């Protein structure tokens, strides 16, 4: 397991099978997952000062992560 907080497994507990099923059947969903992981890593690196950024940039990254997470949640809900 990653040391990065806010992984999809943490954000959507019990949804691993549904996430995997959508990932292999829906290219757009797969891209959302990749984008979420990328942005989440950027947020983590900014928060831990590995890659320090301006506070405004860090806040925008958090907002982007939340937006992507909302899209993932909607897709999971629609697939249920």
mmCIF file of the N, C-alpha and C atoms, coordinates in Angstrom:
data_MODEL
# 
_entry.id   MODEL 
# 
loop_
_atom_site.group_PDB 
_atom_site.id 
_atom_site.type_symbol 
_atom_site.label_atom_id 
_atom_site.label_alt_id 
_atom_site.label_comp_id 
_atom_site.label_asym_id 
_atom_site.label_entity_id 
_atom_site.label_seq_id 
_atom_site.pdbx_PDB_ins_code 
_atom_site.Cartn_x 
_atom_site.Cartn_y 
_atom_site.Cartn_z 
_atom_site.occupancy 
_atom_site.B_iso_or_equiv 
_atom_site.pdbx_formal_charge 
_atom_site.auth_seq_id 
_atom_site.auth_comp_id 
_atom_site.auth_asym_id 
_atom_site.auth_atom_id 
_atom_site.pdbx_PDB_model_num 
ATOM 1   N N  . UNK A 1 1  ? 0.842   -1.183 0.000   1.00 0.00 ? 1  UNK A N  1 
ATOM 2   C CA . UNK A 1 1  ? 0.000   0.000  0.000   1.00 0.00 ? 1  UNK A CA 1 
ATOM 3   C C  . UNK A 1 1  ? 0.885   1.244  0.000   1.00 0.00 ? 1  UNK A C  1 
ATOM 4   N N  . UNK A 1 2  ? 0.416   2.249  -0.653  1.00 0.00 ? 2  UNK A N  1 
ATOM 5   C CA . UNK A 1 2  ? 1.141   3.505  -0.781  1.00 0.00 ? 2  UNK A CA 1 
ATOM 6   C C  . UNK A 1 2  ? 1.147   4.273  0.535   1.00 0.00 ? 2  UNK A C  1 
ATOM 7   N N  . UNK A 1 3  ? 2.162   5.106  0.714   1.00 0.00 ? 3  UNK A N  1 
ATOM 8   C CA . UNK A 1 3  ? 2.200   6.010  1.864   1.00 0.00 ? 3  UNK A CA 1 
ATOM 9   C C  . UNK A 1 3  ? 1.482   7.322  1.558   1.00 0.00 ? 3  UNK A C  1 
ATOM 10  N N  . UNK A 1 4  ? 1.002   7.459  0.339   1.00 0.00 ? 4  UNK A N  1 
ATOM 11  C CA . UNK A 1 4  ? 0.303   8.665  -0.062  1.00 0.00 ? 4  UNK A CA 1 
ATOM 12  C C  . UNK A 1 4  ? -1.140  8.603  0.420   1.00 0.00 ? 4  UNK A C  1 
ATOM 13  N N  . UNK A 1 5  ? -1.594  9.606  1.185   1.00 0.00 ? 5  UNK A N  1 
ATOM 14  C CA . UNK A 1 5  ? -2.987  9.615  1.634   1.00 0.00 ? 5  UNK A CA 1 
ATOM 15  C C  . UNK A 1 5  ? -3.953  9.836  0.471   1.00 0.00 ? 5  UNK A C  1 
ATOM 16  N N  . UNK A 1 6  ? -5.201  9.550  0.704   1.00 0.00 ? 6  UNK A N  1 
ATOM 17  C CA . UNK A 1 6  ? -6.293  9.768  -0.252  1.00 0.00 ? 6  UNK A CA 1 
ATOM 18  C C  . UNK A 1 6  ? -6.221  8.841  -1.466  1.00 0.00 ? 6  UNK A C  1 
ATOM 19  N N  . UNK A 1 7  ? -5.662  7.659  -1.285  1.00 0.00 ? 7  UNK A N  1 
ATOM 20  C CA . UNK A 1 7  ? -5.684  6.709  -2.391  1.00 0.00 ? 7  UNK A CA 1 
ATOM 21  C C  . UNK A 1 7  ? -7.127  6.313  -2.662  1.00 0.00 ? 7  UNK A C  1 
ATOM 22  N N  . UNK A 1 8  ? -7.376  5.819  -3.849  1.00 0.00 ? 8  UNK A N  1 
ATOM 23  C CA . UNK A 1 8  ? -8.739  5.433  -4.202  1.00 0.00 ? 8  UNK A CA 1 
ATOM 24  C C  . UNK A 1 8  ? -9.266  4.322  -3.308  1.00 0.00 ? 8  UNK A C  1 
ATOM 25  N N  . UNK A 1 9  ? -8.396  3.431  -2.874  1.00 0.00 ? 9  UNK A N  1 
ATOM 26  C CA . UNK A 1 9  ? -8.817  2.359  -1.964  1.00 0.00 ? 9  UNK A CA 1 
ATOM 27  C C  . UNK A 1 9  ? -9.328  2.941  -0.646  1.00 0.00 ? 9  UNK A C  1 
ATOM 28  N N  . UNK A 1 10 ? -8.712  4.024  -0.180  1.00 0.00 ? 10 UNK A N  1 
ATOM 29  C CA . UNK A 1 10 ? -9.161  4.684  1.046   1.00 0.00 ? 10 UNK A CA 1 
ATOM 30  C C  . UNK A 1 10 ? -10.430 5.501  0.803   1.00 0.00 ? 10 UNK A C  1 
ATOM 31  N N  . UNK A 1 11 ? -10.503 6.137  -0.348  1.00 0.00 ? 11 UNK A N  1 
ATOM 32  C CA . UNK A 1 11 ? -11.621 7.014  -0.652  1.00 0.00 ? 11 UNK A CA 1 
ATOM 33  C C  . UNK A 1 11 ? -12.895 6.238  -0.976  1.00 0.00 ? 11 UNK A C  1 
ATOM 34  N N  . UNK A 1 12 ? -12.731 5.033  -1.529  1.00 0.00 ? 12 UNK A N  1 
ATOM 35  C CA . UNK A 1 12 ? -13.877 4.208  -1.908  1.00 0.00 ? 12 UNK A CA 1 
ATOM 36  C C  . UNK A 1 12 ? -13.709 2.793  -1.344  1.00 0.00 ? 12 UNK A C  1 
ATOM 37  N N  . UNK A 1 13 ? -13.772 2.669  -0.020  1.00 0.00 ? 13 UNK A N  1 
ATOM 38  C CA . UNK A 1 13 ? -13.581 1.339  0.577   1.00 0.00 ? 13 UNK A CA 1 
ATOM 39  C C  . UNK A 1 13 ? -14.670 0.370  0.108   1.00 0.00 ? 13 UNK A C  1 
ATOM 40  N N  . UNK A 1 14 ? -14.255 -0.844 -0.172  1.00 0.00 ? 14 UNK A N  1 
ATOM 41  C CA . UNK A 1 14 ? -15.194 -1.861 -0.610  1.00 0.00 ? 14 UNK A CA 1 
ATOM 42  C C  . UNK A 1 14 ? -15.587 -1.767 -2.075  1.00 0.00 ? 14 UNK A C  1 
ATOM 43  N N  . UNK A 1 15 ? -15.002 -0.844 -2.801  1.00 0.00 ? 15 UNK A N  1 
ATOM 44  C CA . UNK A 1 15 ? -15.363 -0.637 -4.205  1.00 0.00 ? 15 UNK A CA 1 
ATOM 45  C C  . UNK A 1 15 ? -14.276 -1.096 -5.179  1.00 0.00 ? 15 UNK A C  1 
ATOM 46  N N  . UNK A 1 16 ? -13.289 -1.835 -4.692  1.00 0.00 ? 16 UNK A N  1 
ATOM 47  C CA . UNK A 1 16 ? -12.165 -2.232 -5.545  1.00 0.00 ? 16 UNK A CA 1 
ATOM 48  C C  . UNK A 1 16 ? -12.625 -3.020 -6.766  1.00 0.00 ? 16 UNK A C  1 
ATOM 49  N N  . UNK A 1 17 ? -13.555 -3.949 -6.575  1.00 0.00 ? 17 UNK A N  1 
ATOM 50  C CA . UNK A 1 17 ? -14.030 -4.746 -7.704  1.00 0.00 ? 17 UNK A CA 1 
ATOM 51  C C  . UNK A 1 17 ? -14.766 -3.885 -8.723  1.00 0.00 ? 17 UNK A C  1 
ATOM 52  N N  . UNK A 1 18 ? -15.601 -2.977 -8.252  1.00 0.00 ? 18 UNK A N  1 
ATOM 53  C CA . UNK A 1 18 ? -16.341 -2.092 -9.150  1.00 0.00 ? 18 UNK A CA 1 
ATOM 54  C C  . UNK A 1 18 ? -15.389 -1.159 -9.894  1.00 0.00 ? 18 UNK A C  1 
ATOM 55  N N  . UNK A 1 19 ? -14.388 -0.650 -9.201  1.00 0.00 ? 19 UNK A N  1 
ATOM 56  C CA . UNK A 1 19 ? -13.400 0.221  -9.830  1.00 0.00 ? 19 UNK A CA 1 
ATOM 57  C C  . UNK A 1 19 ? -12.657 -0.550 -10.916 1.00 0.00 ? 19 UNK A C  1 
ATOM 58  N N  . UNK A 1 20 ? -12.233 -1.759 -10.601 1.00 0.00 ? 20 UNK A N  1 
ATOM 59  C CA . UNK A 1 20 ? -11.508 -2.562 -11.584 1.00 0.00 ? 20 UNK A CA 1 
ATOM 60  C C  . UNK A 1 20 ? -12.384 -2.864 -12.799 1.00 0.00 ? 20 UNK A C  1 
ATOM 61  N N  . UNK A 1 21 ? -13.631 -3.240 -12.565 1.00 0.00 ? 21 UNK A N  1 
ATOM 62  C CA . UNK A 1 21 ? -14.541 -3.567 -13.671 1.00 0.00 ? 21 UNK A CA 1 
ATOM 63  C C  . UNK A 1 21 ? -14.738 -2.362 -14.591 1.00 0.00 ? 21 UNK A C  1 
ATOM 64  N N  . UNK A 1 22 ? -14.941 -1.195 -14.016 1.00 0.00 ? 22 UNK A N  1 
ATOM 65  C CA . UNK A 1 22 ? -15.104 0.009  -14.835 1.00 0.00 ? 22 UNK A CA 1 
ATOM 66  C C  . UNK A 1 22 ? -13.807 0.385  -15.541 1.00 0.00 ? 22 UNK A C  1 
ATOM 67  N N  . UNK A 1 23 ? -12.700 0.186  -14.867 1.00 0.00 ? 23 UNK A N  1 
ATOM 68  C CA . UNK A 1 23 ? -11.400 0.539  -15.446 1.00 0.00 ? 23 UNK A CA 1 
ATOM 69  C C  . UNK A 1 23 ? -11.153 -0.248 -16.729 1.00 0.00 ? 23 UNK A C  1 
ATOM 70  N N  . UNK A 1 24 ? -11.480 -1.540 -16.730 1.00 0.00 ? 24 UNK A N  1 
ATOM 71  C CA . UNK A 1 24 ? -11.206 -2.360 -17.906 1.00 0.00 ? 24 UNK A CA 1 
ATOM 72  C C  . UNK A 1 24 ? -12.274 -2.212 -18.988 1.00 0.00 ? 24 UNK A C  1 
ATOM 73  N N  . UNK A 1 25 ? -13.448 -1.694 -18.627 1.00 0.00 ? 25 UNK A N  1 
ATOM 74  C CA . UNK A 1 25 ? -14.524 -1.598 -19.617 1.00 0.00 ? 25 UNK A CA 1 
ATOM 75  C C  . UNK A 1 25 ? -14.779 -0.182 -20.126 1.00 0.00 ? 25 UNK A C  1 
ATOM 76  N N  . UNK A 1 26 ? -14.207 0.820  -19.474 1.00 0.00 ? 26 UNK A N  1 
ATOM 77  C CA . UNK A 1 26 ? -14.508 2.217  -19.805 1.00 0.00 ? 26 UNK A CA 1 
ATOM 78  C C  . UNK A 1 26 ? -13.206 3.016  -19.856 1.00 0.00 ? 26 UNK A C  1 
ATOM 79  N N  . UNK A 1 27 ? -12.786 3.364  -21.068 1.00 0.00 ? 27 UNK A N  1 
ATOM 80  C CA . UNK A 1 27 ? -11.510 4.079  -21.242 1.00 0.00 ? 27 UNK A CA 1 
ATOM 81  C C  . UNK A 1 27 ? -11.525 5.442  -20.546 1.00 0.00 ? 27 UNK A C  1 
ATOM 82  N N  . UNK A 1 28 ? -12.663 6.126  -20.574 1.00 0.00 ? 28 UNK A N  1 
ATOM 83  C CA . UNK A 1 28 ? -12.745 7.430  -19.899 1.00 0.00 ? 28 UNK A CA 1 
ATOM 84  C C  . UNK A 1 28 ? -12.551 7.266  -18.394 1.00 0.00 ? 28 UNK A C  1 
ATOM 85  N N  . UNK A 1 29 ? -13.171 6.248  -17.823 1.00 0.00 ? 29 UNK A N  1 
ATOM 86  C CA . UNK A 1 29 ? -13.018 5.987  -16.397 1.00 0.00 ? 29 UNK A CA 1 
ATOM 87  C C  . UNK A 1 29 ? -11.563 5.653  -16.071 1.00 0.00 ? 29 UNK A C  1 
ATOM 88  N N  . UNK A 1 30 ? -10.927 4.867  -16.912 1.00 0.00 ? 30 UNK A N  1 
ATOM 89  C CA . UNK A 1 30 ? -9.515  4.520  -16.705 1.00 0.00 ? 30 UNK A CA 1 
ATOM 90  C C  . UNK A 1 30 ? -8.646  5.774  -16.711 1.00 0.00 ? 30 UNK A C  1 
ATOM 91  N N  . UNK A 1 31 ? -8.950  6.708  -17.609 1.00 0.00 ? 31 UNK A N  1 
ATOM 92  C CA . UNK A 1 31 ? -8.193  7.968  -17.641 1.00 0.00 ? 31 UNK A CA 1 
ATOM 93  C C  . UNK A 1 31 ? -8.432  8.785  -16.382 1.00 0.00 ? 31 UNK A C  1 
ATOM 94  N N  . UNK A 1 32 ? -9.681  8.780  -15.882 1.00 0.00 ? 32 UNK A N  1 
ATOM 95  C CA . UNK A 1 32 ? -9.967  9.482  -14.627 1.00 0.00 ? 32 UNK A CA 1 
ATOM 96  C C  . UNK A 1 32 ? -9.129  8.914  -13.485 1.00 0.00 ? 32 UNK A C  1 
ATOM 97  N N  . UNK A 1 33 ? -9.009  7.600  -13.419 1.00 0.00 ? 33 UNK A N  1 
ATOM 98  C CA . UNK A 1 33 ? -8.212  6.977  -12.364 1.00 0.00 ? 33 UNK A CA 1 
ATOM 99  C C  . UNK A 1 33 ? -6.755  7.400  -12.458 1.00 0.00 ? 33 UNK A C  1 
ATOM 100 N N  . UNK A 1 34 ? -6.211  7.384  -13.677 1.00 0.00 ? 34 UNK A N  1 
ATOM 101 C CA . UNK A 1 34 ? -4.823  7.806  -13.869 1.00 0.00 ? 34 UNK A CA 1 
ATOM 102 C C  . UNK A 1 34 ? -4.637  9.272  -13.481 1.00 0.00 ? 34 UNK A C  1 
ATOM 103 N N  . UNK A 1 35 ? -5.591  10.105 -13.891 1.00 0.00 ? 35 UNK A N  1 
ATOM 104 C CA . UNK A 1 35 ? -5.506  11.531 -13.566 1.00 0.00 ? 35 UNK A CA 1 
ATOM 105 C C  . UNK A 1 35 ? -5.604  11.748 -12.055 1.00 0.00 ? 35 UNK A C  1 
ATOM 106 N N  . UNK A 1 36 ? -6.508  11.016 -11.405 1.00 0.00 ? 36 UNK A N  1 
ATOM 107 C CA . UNK A 1 36 ? -6.647  11.139 -9.954  1.00 0.00 ? 36 UNK A CA 1 
ATOM 108 C C  . UNK A 1 36 ? -5.326  10.791 -9.274  1.00 0.00 ? 36 UNK A C  1 
ATOM 109 N N  . UNK A 1 37 ? -4.724  9.671  -9.665  1.00 0.00 ? 37 UNK A N  1 
ATOM 110 C CA . UNK A 1 37 ? -3.461  9.254  -9.048  1.00 0.00 ? 37 UNK A CA 1 
ATOM 111 C C  . UNK A 1 37 ? -2.363  10.297 -9.260  1.00 0.00 ? 37 UNK A C  1 
ATOM 112 N N  . UNK A 1 38 ? -2.307  10.866 -10.453 1.00 0.00 ? 38 UNK A N  1 
ATOM 113 C CA . UNK A 1 38 ? -1.297  11.879 -10.752 1.00 0.00 ? 38 UNK A CA 1 
ATOM 114 C C  . UNK A 1 38 ? -1.497  13.125 -9.889  1.00 0.00 ? 38 UNK A C  1 
ATOM 115 N N  . UNK A 1 39 ? -2.723  13.624 -9.854  1.00 0.00 ? 39 UNK A N  1 
ATOM 116 C CA . UNK A 1 39 ? -3.006  14.836 -9.077  1.00 0.00 ? 39 UNK A CA 1 
ATOM 117 C C  . UNK A 1 39 ? -2.842  14.562 -7.583  1.00 0.00 ? 39 UNK A C  1 
ATOM 118 N N  . UNK A 1 40 ? -3.285  13.398 -7.128  1.00 0.00 ? 40 UNK A N  1 
ATOM 119 C CA . UNK A 1 40 ? -3.135  13.056 -5.718  1.00 0.00 ? 40 UNK A CA 1 
ATOM 120 C C  . UNK A 1 40 ? -1.654  13.019 -5.326  1.00 0.00 ? 40 UNK A C  1 
ATOM 121 N N  . UNK A 1 41 ? -0.822  12.463 -6.180  1.00 0.00 ? 41 UNK A N  1 
ATOM 122 C CA . UNK A 1 41 ? 0.618   12.457 -5.910  1.00 0.00 ? 41 UNK A CA 1 
ATOM 123 C C  . UNK A 1 41 ? 1.174   13.878 -5.856  1.00 0.00 ? 41 UNK A C  1 
ATOM 124 N N  . UNK A 1 42 ? 0.694   14.745 -6.750  1.00 0.00 ? 42 UNK A N  1 
ATOM 125 C CA . UNK A 1 42 ? 1.152   16.136 -6.743  1.00 0.00 ? 42 UNK A CA 1 
ATOM 126 C C  . UNK A 1 42 ? 0.749   16.836 -5.452  1.00 0.00 ? 42 UNK A C  1 
ATOM 127 N N  . UNK A 1 43 ? -0.474  16.600 -5.003  1.00 0.00 ? 43 UNK A N  1 
ATOM 128 C CA . UNK A 1 43 ? -0.936  17.199 -3.748  1.00 0.00 ? 43 UNK A CA 1 
ATOM 129 C C  . UNK A 1 43 ? -0.067  16.706 -2.596  1.00 0.00 ? 43 UNK A C  1 
ATOM 130 N N  . UNK A 1 44 ? 0.159   15.419 -2.542  1.00 0.00 ? 44 UNK A N  1 
ATOM 131 C CA . UNK A 1 44 ? 0.967   14.842 -1.460  1.00 0.00 ? 44 UNK A CA 1 
ATOM 132 C C  . UNK A 1 44 ? 2.382   15.426 -1.466  1.00 0.00 ? 44 UNK A C  1 
ATOM 133 N N  . UNK A 1 45 ? 2.975   15.518 -2.638  1.00 0.00 ? 45 UNK A N  1 
ATOM 134 C CA . UNK A 1 45 ? 4.337   16.057 -2.732  1.00 0.00 ? 45 UNK A CA 1 
ATOM 135 C C  . UNK A 1 45 ? 4.374   17.533 -2.342  1.00 0.00 ? 45 UNK A C  1 
ATOM 136 N N  . UNK A 1 46 ? 3.319   18.274 -2.649  1.00 0.00 ? 46 UNK A N  1 
ATOM 137 C CA . UNK A 1 46 ? 3.250   19.683 -2.255  1.00 0.00 ? 46 UNK A CA 1 
ATOM 138 C C  . UNK A 1 46 ? 3.063   19.805 -0.746  1.00 0.00 ? 46 UNK A C  1 
ATOM 139 N N  . UNK A 1 47 ? 2.164   18.990 -0.185  1.00 0.00 ? 47 UNK A N  1 
ATOM 140 C CA . UNK A 1 47 ? 1.881   19.063 1.249   1.00 0.00 ? 47 UNK A CA 1 
ATOM 141 C C  . UNK A 1 47 ? 3.089   18.671 2.097   1.00 0.00 ? 47 UNK A C  1 
ATOM 142 N N  . UNK A 1 48 ? 3.870   17.729 1.609   1.00 0.00 ? 48 UNK A N  1 
ATOM 143 C CA . UNK A 1 48 ? 5.033   17.262 2.370   1.00 0.00 ? 48 UNK A CA 1 
ATOM 144 C C  . UNK A 1 48 ? 6.294   18.051 2.037   1.00 0.00 ? 48 UNK A C  1 
ATOM 145 N N  . UNK A 1 49 ? 6.143   19.057 1.187   1.00 0.00 ? 49 UNK A N  1 
ATOM 146 C CA . UNK A 1 49 ? 7.243   19.959 0.799   1.00 0.00 ? 49 UNK A CA 1 
ATOM 147 C C  . UNK A 1 49 ? 8.338   19.258 0.010   1.00 0.00 ? 49 UNK A C  1 
ATOM 148 N N  . UNK A 1 50 ? 8.025   18.100 -0.570  1.00 0.00 ? 50 UNK A N  1 
ATOM 149 C CA . UNK A 1 50 ? 8.973   17.450 -1.476  1.00 0.00 ? 50 UNK A CA 1 
ATOM 150 C C  . UNK A 1 50 ? 9.099   18.296 -2.734  1.00 0.00 ? 50 UNK A C  1 
ATOM 151 N N  . UNK A 1 51 ? 7.961   18.765 -3.235  1.00 0.00 ? 51 UNK A N  1 
ATOM 152 C CA . UNK A 1 51 ? 7.895   19.688 -4.365  1.00 0.00 ? 51 UNK A CA 1 
ATOM 153 C C  . UNK A 1 51 ? 7.086   20.901 -3.915  1.00 0.00 ? 51 UNK A C  1 
ATOM 154 N N  . UNK A 1 52 ? 7.709   21.823 -3.166  1.00 0.00 ? 52 UNK A N  1 
ATOM 155 C CA . UNK A 1 52 ? 6.962   22.959 -2.638  1.00 0.00 ? 52 UNK A CA 1 
ATOM 156 C C  . UNK A 1 52 ? 6.358   23.814 -3.757  1.00 0.00 ? 52 UNK A C  1 
ATOM 157 N N  . UNK A 1 53 ? 5.126   24.231 -3.538  1.00 0.00 ? 53 UNK A N  1 
ATOM 158 C CA . UNK A 1 53 ? 4.439   25.115 -4.477  1.00 0.00 ? 53 UNK A CA 1 
ATOM 159 C C  . UNK A 1 53 ? 3.759   26.215 -3.681  1.00 0.00 ? 53 UNK A C  1 
ATOM 160 N N  . UNK A 1 54 ? 3.354   27.241 -4.386  1.00 0.00 ? 54 UNK A N  1 
ATOM 161 C CA . UNK A 1 54 ? 2.593   28.325 -3.787  1.00 0.00 ? 54 UNK A CA 1 
ATOM 162 C C  . UNK A 1 54 ? 1.293   27.764 -3.203  1.00 0.00 ? 54 UNK A C  1 
ATOM 163 N N  . UNK A 1 55 ? 0.805   28.352 -2.117  1.00 0.00 ? 55 UNK A N  1 
ATOM 164 C CA . UNK A 1 55 ? -0.420  27.880 -1.468  1.00 0.00 ? 55 UNK A CA 1 
ATOM 165 C C  . UNK A 1 55 ? -1.607  27.874 -2.423  1.00 0.00 ? 55 UNK A C  1 
ATOM 166 N N  . UNK A 1 56 ? -1.681  28.854 -3.298  1.00 0.00 ? 56 UNK A N  1 
ATOM 167 C CA . UNK A 1 56 ? -2.769  28.919 -4.274  1.00 0.00 ? 56 UNK A CA 1 
ATOM 168 C C  . UNK A 1 56 ? -2.711  27.710 -5.213  1.00 0.00 ? 56 UNK A C  1 
ATOM 169 N N  . UNK A 1 57 ? -1.539  27.359 -5.648  1.00 0.00 ? 57 UNK A N  1 
ATOM 170 C CA . UNK A 1 57 ? -1.363  26.193 -6.525  1.00 0.00 ? 57 UNK A CA 1 
ATOM 171 C C  . UNK A 1 57 ? -1.772  24.925 -5.785  1.00 0.00 ? 57 UNK A C  1 
ATOM 172 N N  . UNK A 1 58 ? -1.350  24.809 -4.550  1.00 0.00 ? 58 UNK A N  1 
ATOM 173 C CA . UNK A 1 58 ? -1.705  23.639 -3.748  1.00 0.00 ? 58 UNK A CA 1 
ATOM 174 C C  . UNK A 1 58 ? -3.225  23.530 -3.581  1.00 0.00 ? 58 UNK A C  1 
ATOM 175 N N  . UNK A 1 59 ? -3.883  24.645 -3.329  1.00 0.00 ? 59 UNK A N  1 
ATOM 176 C CA . UNK A 1 59 ? -5.342  24.642 -3.190  1.00 0.00 ? 59 UNK A CA 1 
ATOM 177 C C  . UNK A 1 59 ? -6.022  24.246 -4.503  1.00 0.00 ? 59 UNK A C  1 
ATOM 178 N N  . UNK A 1 60 ? -5.506  24.728 -5.615  1.00 0.00 ? 60 UNK A N  1 
ATOM 179 C CA . UNK A 1 60 ? -6.075  24.368 -6.915  1.00 0.00 ? 60 UNK A CA 1 
ATOM 180 C C  . UNK A 1 60 ? -5.897  22.874 -7.188  1.00 0.00 ? 60 UNK A C  1 
ATOM 181 N N  . UNK A 1 61 ? -4.760  22.325 -6.794  1.00 0.00 ? 61 UNK A N  1 
ATOM 182 C CA . UNK A 1 61 ? -4.551  20.884 -6.945  1.00 0.00 ? 61 UNK A CA 1 
ATOM 183 C C  . UNK A 1 61 ? -5.554  20.101 -6.114  1.00 0.00 ? 61 UNK A C  1 
ATOM 184 N N  . UNK A 1 62 ? -5.810  20.555 -4.893  1.00 0.00 ? 62 UNK A N  1 
ATOM 185 C CA . UNK A 1 62 ? -6.800  19.881 -4.042  1.00 0.00 ? 62 UNK A CA 1 
ATOM 186 C C  . UNK A 1 62 ? -8.197  19.936 -4.668  1.00 0.00 ? 62 UNK A C  1 
ATOM 187 N N  . UNK A 1 63 ? -8.541  21.099 -5.227  1.00 0.00 ? 63 UNK A N  1 
ATOM 188 C CA . UNK A 1 63 ? -9.843  21.238 -5.877  1.00 0.00 ? 63 UNK A CA 1 
ATOM 189 C C  . UNK A 1 63 ? -9.946  20.310 -7.082  1.00 0.00 ? 63 UNK A C  1 
ATOM 190 N N  . UNK A 1 64 ? -8.869  20.205 -7.838  1.00 0.00 ? 64 UNK A N  1 
ATOM 191 C CA . UNK A 1 64 ? -8.867  19.319 -9.015  1.00 0.00 ? 64 UNK A CA 1 
ATOM 192 C C  . UNK A 1 64 ? -9.037  17.871 -8.574  1.00 0.00 ? 64 UNK A C  1 
ATOM 193 N N  . UNK A 1 65 ? -8.334  17.481 -7.510  1.00 0.00 ? 65 UNK A N  1 
ATOM 194 C CA . UNK A 1 65 ? -8.451  16.118 -6.993  1.00 0.00 ? 65 UNK A CA 1 
ATOM 195 C C  . UNK A 1 65 ? -9.893  15.842 -6.578  1.00 0.00 ? 65 UNK A C  1 
ATOM 196 N N  . UNK A 1 66 ? -10.526 16.778 -5.908  1.00 0.00 ? 66 UNK A N  1 
ATOM 197 C CA . UNK A 1 66 ? -11.908 16.611 -5.470  1.00 0.00 ? 66 UNK A CA 1 
ATOM 198 C C  . UNK A 1 66 ? -12.854 16.494 -6.666  1.00 0.00 ? 66 UNK A C  1 
ATOM 199 N N  . UNK A 1 67 ? -12.636 17.285 -7.682  1.00 0.00 ? 67 UNK A N  1 
ATOM 200 C CA . UNK A 1 67 ? -13.463 17.230 -8.877  1.00 0.00 ? 67 UNK A CA 1 
ATOM 201 C C  . UNK A 1 67 ? -13.364 15.856 -9.545  1.00 0.00 ? 67 UNK A C  1 
ATOM 202 N N  . UNK A 1 68 ? -12.156 15.348 -9.655  1.00 0.00 ? 68 UNK A N  1 
ATOM 203 C CA . UNK A 1 68 ? -11.959 14.036 -10.267 1.00 0.00 ? 68 UNK A CA 1 
ATOM 204 C C  . UNK A 1 68 ? -12.596 12.957 -9.397  1.00 0.00 ? 68 UNK A C  1 
ATOM 205 N N  . UNK A 1 69 ? -12.432 13.070 -8.090  1.00 0.00 ? 69 UNK A N  1 
ATOM 206 C CA . UNK A 1 69 ? -13.036 12.102 -7.174  1.00 0.00 ? 69 UNK A CA 1 
ATOM 207 C C  . UNK A 1 69 ? -14.556 12.110 -7.312  1.00 0.00 ? 69 UNK A C  1 
ATOM 208 N N  . UNK A 1 70 ? -15.155 13.287 -7.473  1.00 0.00 ? 70 UNK A N  1 
ATOM 209 C CA . UNK A 1 70 ? -16.597 13.390 -7.677  1.00 0.00 ? 70 UNK A CA 1 
ATOM 210 C C  . UNK A 1 70 ? -17.021 12.686 -8.966  1.00 0.00 ? 70 UNK A C  1 
ATOM 211 N N  . UNK A 1 71 ? -16.234 12.841 -10.022 1.00 0.00 ? 71 UNK A N  1 
ATOM 212 C CA . UNK A 1 71 ? -16.544 12.176 -11.287 1.00 0.00 ? 71 UNK A CA 1 
ATOM 213 C C  . UNK A 1 71 ? -16.449 10.655 -11.141 1.00 0.00 ? 71 UNK A C  1 
ATOM 214 N N  . UNK A 1 72 ? -15.460 10.191 -10.405 1.00 0.00 ? 72 UNK A N  1 
ATOM 215 C CA . UNK A 1 72 ? -15.308 8.759  -10.154 1.00 0.00 ? 72 UNK A CA 1 
ATOM 216 C C  . UNK A 1 72 ? -16.504 8.247  -9.358  1.00 0.00 ? 72 UNK A C  1 
ATOM 217 N N  . UNK A 1 73 ? -16.893 8.981  -8.327  1.00 0.00 ? 73 UNK A N  1 
ATOM 218 C CA . UNK A 1 73 ? -18.031 8.584  -7.501  1.00 0.00 ? 73 UNK A CA 1 
ATOM 219 C C  . UNK A 1 73 ? -19.315 8.501  -8.327  1.00 0.00 ? 73 UNK A C  1 
ATOM 220 N N  . UNK A 1 74 ? -19.523 9.469  -9.211  1.00 0.00 ? 74 UNK A N  1 
ATOM 221 C CA . UNK A 1 74 ? -20.719 9.443  -10.056 1.00 0.00 ? 74 UNK A CA 1 
ATOM 222 C C  . UNK A 1 74 ? -20.709 8.229  -10.986 1.00 0.00 ? 74 UNK A C  1 
ATOM 223 N N  . UNK A 1 75 ? -19.552 7.924  -11.546 1.00 0.00 ? 75 UNK A N  1 
ATOM 224 C CA . UNK A 1 75 ? -19.446 6.763  -12.436 1.00 0.00 ? 75 UNK A CA 1 
ATOM 225 C C  . UNK A 1 75 ? -19.708 5.468  -11.682 1.00 0.00 ? 75 UNK A C  1 
ATOM 226 N N  . UNK A 1 76 ? -19.182 5.366  -10.480 1.00 0.00 ? 76 UNK A N  1 
ATOM 227 C CA . UNK A 1 76 ? -19.411 4.171  -9.669  1.00 0.00 ? 76 UNK A CA 1 
ATOM 228 C C  . UNK A 1 76 ? -20.888 4.043  -9.292  1.00 0.00 ? 76 UNK A C  1 
ATOM 229 N N  . UNK A 1 77 ? -21.494 5.156  -8.964  1.00 0.00 ? 77 UNK A N  1 
ATOM 230 C CA . UNK A 1 77 ? -22.917 5.158  -8.604  1.00 0.00 ? 77 UNK A CA 1 
ATOM 231 C C  . UNK A 1 77 ? -23.784 4.754  -9.787  1.00 0.00 ? 77 UNK A C  1 
ATOM 232 N N  . UNK A 1 78 ? -23.452 5.272  -10.972 1.00 0.00 ? 78 UNK A N  1 
ATOM 233 C CA . UNK A 1 78 ? -24.222 4.964  -12.173 1.00 0.00 ? 78 UNK A CA 1 
ATOM 234 C C  . UNK A 1 78 ? -24.077 3.500  -12.579 1.00 0.00 ? 78 UNK A C  1 
ATOM 235 N N  . UNK A 1 79 ? -22.925 2.915  -12.268 1.00 0.00 ? 79 UNK A N  1 
ATOM 236 C CA . UNK A 1 79 ? -22.667 1.516  -12.651 1.00 0.00 ? 79 UNK A CA 1 
ATOM 237 C C  . UNK A 1 79 ? -23.302 0.533  -11.691 1.00 0.00 ? 79 UNK A C  1 
ATOM 238 N N  . UNK A 1 80 ? -23.697 1.016  -10.521 1.00 0.00 ? 80 UNK A N  1 
ATOM 239 C CA . UNK A 1 80 ? -24.254 0.104  -9.492  1.00 0.00 ? 80 UNK A CA 1 
ATOM 240 C C  . UNK A 1 80 ? -25.654 -0.355 -9.813  1.00 0.00 ? 80 UNK A C  1 
# 
